[in-house]
Amino acid sequence: MSVFPPPLESYGDAALAGIGAKLAHRIAAEPFNLVASLIFLAAIVHTFLVAKFRHVAHAAEHELAALEASDGERNEDRLRQLDRLRFRATAFHFLGEVEAVFGIWLIPLFLAIAVMKNFSTAVHYLDGVNYTEPIFVTVIMAMAATRPIFVFAESCLARVAALGRGTPTAWWFTILTVGPLLGSFITEPAAMTLCALLLGERFYALQPSMKLRYATLGLLFVNISVGGTLTHFAAPPVVMVASKWGYGLSHMLLNFGLEAVAGILIANISYWLVFRRELAALPAPAESEPSRSVPLGITAAHLLFLAWTVLNAHHPSLIVISALFFIAYLAATQPHQEKLALRGPLLVGFFLAGLVVHGGCQSWWIAPVLSSLDPLPLMLGSTVLTAFNDNAAITYLASLVPGFSDAAKHAVLVGAVTGGGLTVIANAPNPAGQSILQRYFGEDGISPGKLFLAALAPTVIVGAAFMLLG
């Protein structure tokens, strides 16, 4: 069985001039390249249509409810109509789950490999994909969403918000500033989960305007993407290149971390200036009963589980073992726990697994595109590509490009983290945030187009901070 996908060096096109000539040569050498990329493009288009699919699903549900409530005779024709409406509602709900999109499009990808190669090659390719990141994100999301971690994080952020008298504006600014920076220590997926949960409780529950809701979501996604760059072990796009490029803790802090903090602060202040009147007019949240405190020992145990998982993020066997022990610990301390939320983490893990499988078939065009650019165009190109591909995939593929200069390495990583908030698929933790917050955006959920527009300004701001201050 030949190697699939073909290694980049196997194309032997180093002497060809022009990116167009290289891509044409690689399509001629391996026609499946074009097929895989067309399938990937179709999946991306699908992500922009999920709101439409959910709208169709809700319309079918309303029609189904009206038909069930009517007094008509339950004859065979009516039963068939009810069955059709149930199937239509369920099918379009599934098509409208953004986390399921890339998994759905794995079916035509697998069939294409099996037909154009053979069945064994298709199976061998799926078996050979590295699923460590999806496993890690699934487990860390589930751990971070537990009550002891949530209460602990909320208490820490509450101390900062108290400096602004605990107003909705103070909470908004604290969550969007301090929360993303926590991603450098507890990992971006964990920070996204915590920030989204706190924003839902402390901000979105106050029913701000839809414009402010999208502006906040855009800030959250961009800030989380850049907030994990203070260290070399927390952000997926950094982890992909840290060891190969020699990016340690001091390098990340001095060359990326300070610029990230500046960009986050400037972006947040800019949006606060635009929406300051509406933020100030938001009602104070109703006084709720104080939540039952969590014993310090249980909180410490959760933090240890979280730290252990982070430290072993590259070892899926240890992650799975720690997850099993964690579930057992939850059962043993059940009076101080809530039901473990698995639907969101599992969907996000499924999303990432599908994205990794598709991404492995896209290196034929991403690598030559990146290697052909100077630092500034490379940074801009990396930002644009990130919007249509997971930023960890961009940096991973960049790490395979031979002869990258230090300036080019810096540019591609800056572009990858800068563009991580433009779409749901741009950064691994984004589906987690969408899964938690989409109920605040109406029946049709979060619009990809409106998210892109909301994230565009902070993307430009943080990108400028990286390039001007770096």
C-alpha positions in Angstrom: 0.0 0.0 0.0 1.5 3.3 -1.1 1.9 6.2 1.5 -1.3 8.3 1.8 -1.4 11.2 1.7 1.8 11.5 -0.3 4.7 13.2 1.5 5.3 16.8 0.2 8.8 15.9 -0.9 7.5 13.1 -3.1 6.1 15.7 -5.6 9.6 16.8 -6.6 8.4 20.2 -7.7 11.0 22.4 -5.9 12.3 23.7 -9.2 8.9 24.8 -10.4 8.3 28.6 -10.3 5.1 30.1 -9.2 2.5 28.8 -6.7 0.0 28.1 -9.5 2.4 25.8 -11.3 3.2 23.8 -8.1 -0.5 23.3 -7.3 -1.3 22.3 -10.8 1.6 19.8 -10.8 0.4 18.3 -7.5 -3.2 17.9 -8.7 -1.9 16.2 -11.9 0.4 13.9 -9.8 -2.4 13.1 -7.3 -5.9 13.9 -8.5 -7.3 13.0 -5.1 -5.8 16.3 -3.8 -8.4 18.3 -5.7 -11.3 16.0 -4.6 -10.2 16.2 -0.9 -10.0 20.0 -1.1 -13.4 20.3 -2.8 -15.0 18.1 0.0 -13.2 20.3 2.6 -14.6 23.4 0.8 -18.1 21.9 0.9 -17.7 21.3 4.6 -16.7 25.0 5.2 -19.7 26.2 3.2 -21.8 23.9 5.3 -20.6 25.7 8.5 -22.0 28.9 7.1 -25.4 27.3 6.4 -26.0 25.8 9.8 -28.3 28.7 10.9 -30.5 28.0 7.8 -30.7 24.3 8.6 -31.7 25.1 12.2 -34.4 27.4 10.9 -35.8 24.6 8.7 -35.7 22.3 11.7 -37.6 24.7 13.9 -40.2 25.3 11.2 -40.7 21.6 10.9 -41.1 21.3 14.7 -43.7 24.1 14.8 -45.6 22.4 12.0 -45.4 19.1 13.8 -46.7 20.6 17.1 -49.6 22.2 15.3 -50.5 19.0 13.5 -50.3 17.0 16.7 -52.5 19.5 18.5 -55.2 19.5 15.8 -58.3 17.5 16.1 -58.1 15.8 12.7 -58.6 12.1 12.3 -55.5 10.0 13.0 -55.6 8.1 9.7 -52.7 6.5 7.9 -52.0 9.6 5.8 -51.7 11.8 8.9 -49.4 9.4 10.6 -47.1 9.4 7.5 -47.1 13.2 7.6 -46.2 13.2 11.3 -43.4 10.8 10.6 -42.1 12.9 7.7 -42.1 16.0 9.9 -40.3 14.3 12.8 -37.6 13.0 10.4 -37.3 16.4 8.8 -36.9 18.2 12.1 -34.4 15.7 13.4 -32.3 15.5 10.2 -32.1 19.3 9.9 -31.2 19.7 13.6 -28.3 17.3 13.0 -27.2 19.2 9.8 -27.5 22.4 11.9 -25.1 21.3 14.6 -21.8 23.1 13.6 -19.9 20.6 15.7 -21.2 17.8 13.5 -20.3 19.3 10.2 -16.8 18.0 9.6 -17.9 14.6 10.9 -20.7 14.5 8.4 -18.3 15.3 5.6 -16.0 12.5 6.6 -18.5 10.2 4.9 -17.8 11.5 1.4 -14.1 11.8 2.2 -13.9 8.2 3.3 -15.8 7.0 0.2 -13.6 9.1 -2.1 -10.5 7.5 -0.6 -12.0 4.1 -0.8 -13.1 4.5 -4.5 -10.0 6.4 -5.8 -7.5 4.3 -3.7 -9.0 1.3 -1.9 -10.8 0.5 1.2 -7.7 -0.5 3.1 -6.0 2.8 2.4 -9.1 4.7 3.7 -9.1 2.7 6.9 -5.3 2.9 7.3 -5.5 6.7 6.9 -8.2 7.1 9.6 -6.2 4.8 12.0 -3.1 6.8 11.4 -4.5 10.3 12.3 -3.4 11.7 15.6 -6.6 12.2 17.7 -4.7 13.5 20.8 -6.0 17.0 20.6 -9.7 16.1 20.3 -9.3 13.7 23.3 -7.6 16.4 25.3 -10.1 19.1 24.5 -13.1 16.8 25.3 -11.7 15.8 28.7 -10.4 19.3 29.7 -13.8 20.9 28.8 -15.7 18.4 30.9 -13.4 19.0 33.9 -13.4 22.8 33.5 -17.2 22.9 33.5 -17.6 21.2 36.8 -19.0 23.1 39.8 -15.9 23.3 42.0 -13.8 24.7 39.1 -16.6 27.1 38.1 -17.1 28.4 41.7 -13.3 28.8 42.2 -12.8 30.7 38.9 -15.9 32.9 39.6 -14.5 33.7 43.1 -11.2 34.7 41.5 -12.7 36.9 38.9 -15.2 38.3 41.4 -12.3 39.8 43.3 -11.2 41.6 40.1 -14.8 42.7 39.2 -15.2 44.0 42.8 -12.7 46.7 41.9 -15.4 48.0 39.6 -18.1 47.5 42.3 -19.3 44.3 40.6 -21.4 46.0 38.0 -22.3 44.3 34.7 -19.7 46.4 33.0 -17.0 45.4 35.5 -17.9 41.7 35.1 -17.9 42.1 31.2 -14.5 43.7 31.2 -13.0 41.3 33.8 -14.2 38.1 32.0 -13.0 39.4 28.6 -9.6 40.5 29.9 -8.5 38.3 32.8 -10.4 35.1 31.6 -8.6 34.7 28.2 -5.2 35.2 29.9 -6.0 32.3 32.2 -5.9 30.3 29.0 -2.1 30.5 29.1 -2.1 28.4 32.3 -5.2 26.3 32.4 -5.3 25.9 28.6 -7.5 27.7 26.1 -10.3 25.1 26.0 -10.7 25.4 29.8 -10.5 29.2 29.7 -13.2 29.3 26.9 -15.5 27.0 28.9 -15.2 29.1 32.1 -15.5 32.5 30.3 -18.5 31.4 28.3 -20.3 30.0 31.4 -19.6 33.2 33.3 -20.6 35.5 30.4 -23.8 33.6 30.1 -24.6 34.0 33.8 -23.2 37.5 34.4 -23.9 39.2 31.0 -26.0 37.4 28.4 -28.7 36.7 31.0 -29.3 40.5 31.3 -30.6 40.5 27.7 -28.3 43.0 26.0 -28.9 44.1 22.4 -28.1 41.5 19.7 -25.4 43.9 18.4 -23.7 43.9 21.8 -24.1 40.1 22.1 -22.2 39.5 18.9 -19.6 42.2 19.7 -18.9 40.4 23.0 -18.7 37.0 21.3 -16.3 38.3 18.8 -14.1 39.7 21.5 -14.3 36.5 23.5 -13.2 34.3 20.5 -10.3 36.7 19.5 -9.1 37.2 23.1 -9.1 33.5 23.9 -7.1 32.8 20.7 -4.3 35.3 21.6 -4.6 34.9 25.4 -2.9 31.5 25.4 0.4 32.8 24.0 2.0 33.8 27.3 3.2 30.2 27.7 4.3 27.4 25.3 2.0 24.7 26.5 -1.6 26.0 26.5 -2.6 27.2 23.0 -2.9 24.4 20.4 -1.2 26.4 17.6 1.7 27.2 19.9 2.0 23.6 21.1 2.3 22.4 17.5 5.5 24.3 16.9 7.0 25.0 20.3 9.5 22.1 20.5 10.4 22.1 16.8 11.0 25.9 16.7 12.6 26.1 20.2 9.8 28.3 21.6 10.1 28.1 25.4 8.4 29.9 28.2 10.6 33.0 28.1 10.5 33.2 24.3 6.7 33.2 24.3 6.3 35.7 27.1 8.8 38.2 25.7 7.9 37.8 22.0 4.1 37.1 22.1 2.7 37.4 25.6 3.2 41.1 26.2 1.8 42.0 22.8 -1.2 39.7 23.4 -2.0 41.5 26.7 -1.7 44.9 25.0 -3.9 43.8 22.1 -6.6 42.4 24.4 -6.7 45.6 26.5 -6.9 47.9 23.5 -9.7 45.8 21.8 -11.7 45.6 25.0 -11.4 49.3 25.7 -12.3 50.1 22.1 -15.5 48.0 22.3 -16.3 49.5 25.7 -16.1 53.0 24.3 -18.6 52.0 21.5 -21.1 50.3 23.8 -20.4 52.1 27.1 -23.9 53.6 27.4 -25.7 50.3 26.8 -23.3 48.5 29.2 -23.9 51.1 31.9 -27.7 50.8 31.4 -27.8 47.0 31.9 -29.7 46.1 35.0 -27.9 44.6 37.9 -28.5 40.9 38.1 -31.2 39.8 40.5 -29.8 38.7 43.8 -29.6 35.0 43.8 -29.3 32.6 46.7 -25.6 32.1 47.6 -24.4 28.9 46.0 -23.4 26.2 48.4 -19.7 26.4 49.1 -17.4 23.7 47.9 -15.0 22.2 50.4 -11.4 23.4 49.8 -10.2 19.8 49.6 -12.6 19.0 46.7 -11.6 22.2 44.8 -7.9 21.3 45.3 -8.6 17.8 43.9 -10.3 19.2 40.8 -7.4 21.6 40.3 -5.0 18.7 40.6 -6.9 16.7 38.0 -6.9 19.7 35.7 -3.2 20.3 36.2 -2.4 16.6 35.6 -4.4 16.6 32.4 -2.7 19.7 31.1 0.8 18.4 31.9 0.0 15.2 30.0 -1.8 16.8 27.1 0.3 14.9 24.6 -0.3 11.5 26.1 -3.9 10.3 25.3 -3.6 7.1 27.4 -2.8 9.2 30.5 -5.6 11.6 29.6 -8.2 8.8 29.4 -7.0 7.2 32.6 -7.2 10.5 34.5 -10.7 11.0 33.0 -11.9 7.7 34.3 -10.5 8.4 37.8 -12.1 11.8 37.7 -15.5 10.4 37.0 -15.0 8.0 39.9 -14.1 11.0 42.1 -17.2 12.8 41.0 -19.3 9.9 42.1 -17.6 9.7 45.5 -18.1 13.4 46.1 -21.6 13.6 44.5 -23.2 15.9 47.2 -20.9 18.7 46.1 -21.1 18.0 42.4 -23.6 18.6 39.6 -24.3 16.2 36.7 -21.3 16.0 34.5 -22.0 17.8 31.2 -20.8 15.6 28.4 -22.9 16.6 25.3 -20.9 19.8 24.6 -17.4 18.3 25.2 -18.2 15.3 23.1 -19.6 17.4 20.2 -16.5 19.6 20.3 -14.3 16.5 20.3 -16.2 15.1 17.3 -15.8 18.5 15.6 -12.0 18.5 16.1 -11.5 14.9 15.2 -13.3 15.5 11.9 -11.3 18.7 11.3 -8.0 16.8 11.9 -8.9 14.1 9.5 -9.8 16.6 6.8 -6.8 18.8 7.5 -4.4 15.9 6.9 -5.4 15.9 3.2 -4.9 19.7 2.8 -1.1 20.0 3.2 -0.6 19.7 -0.5 -1.7 23.3 -1.0 -1.2 25.0 2.4 2.5 24.3 2.6 3.5 25.9 -0.7 1.2 28.8 -0.2 2.8 29.6 3.2 6.4 29.1 2.0 5.9 31.5 -1.0 5.2 34.5 1.2 7.3 37.2 2.8 6.7 37.9 6.6 3.9 40.5 6.3 2.0 38.7 3.5 2.6 35.5 5.4 1.1 36.9 8.6 -1.9 38.2 6.6 -2.2 34.9 4.7 -1.9 32.9 7.8 -4.8 35.0 9.3 -7.0 34.4 6.3 -6.2 30.7 6.1 -6.9 30.3 9.8 -10.5 31.6 9.3 -11.1 28.5 7.1 -8.9 26.0 8.8 -8.1 25.3 12.4 -5.1 27.5 13.4 -3.3 24.5 15.0 -3.3 22.9 11.5 -1.9 26.0 10.0 1.1 26.2 12.4 1.6 22.4 12.2 1.8 22.5 8.4 4.1 25.6 8.6 6.4 23.6 10.9 6.9 21.2 8.0 8.1 23.9 5.6 11.9 23.7 5.3 14.1 26.8 5.6 11.6 29.0 7.5 13.4 32.2 8.8 12.8 33.4 12.4 10.7 36.3 11.0 8.6 33.9 9.0 8.0 31.7 12.0 6.9 34.6 14.1 4.6 35.9 11.3 2.8 32.6 10.7 2.2 32.1 14.4 1.0 35.7 14.9 -1.4 35.2 12.0 -2.7 31.9 13.3 -3.5 33.2 16.7 -4.8 36.6 15.4 -7.3 35.0 13.1 -8.5 32.4 15.6 -11.7 34.4 16.4 -13.0 35.0 12.9 -15.0 31.8 12.6 -16.1 28.9 14.7 -13.6 26.6 13.0 -10.6 28.9 13.3 -9.6 27.9 16.9 -10.2 24.6 18.7 -12.0 26.1 21.8 -14.5 28.2 19.7 -17.0 25.4 19.3 -17.1 25.1 23.1 -18.0 28.7 23.4 -20.6 28.5 20.7 -22.1 25.4 22.3 -22.5 27.2 25.7 -23.7 30.6 24.4 -25.7 29.9 21.3 -29.0 29.7 23.3 -28.7 33.5 23.8 -28.8 34.2 20.0 -32.3 33.1 19.2 -33.7 30.0 17.6 -31.3 30.0 14.7 -28.3 30.2 16.9 -25.1 32.1 16.1 -24.7 33.5 12.6 -21.3 32.9 11.1 -21.4 36.1 9.1 -22.3 38.3 12.0 -19.6 36.6 14.2 -17.0 37.3 11.5 -18.0 41.0 11.4 -18.0 41.3 15.2 -14.5 39.7 15.4 -13.0 41.7 12.5 -12.1 44.8 14.5 -10.5 43.1 17.5 -8.6 40.8 15.0 -7.1 43.9 13.3 -6.3 45.5 16.7 -4.5 42.5 18.1 -2.7 41.8 14.7 -1.4 45.4 14.7 -0.3 45.0 18.3 1.7 41.9 17.5 3.3 43.4 14.4 4.0 46.9 15.8 5.1 45.9 19.3 6.9 42.6 18.4 
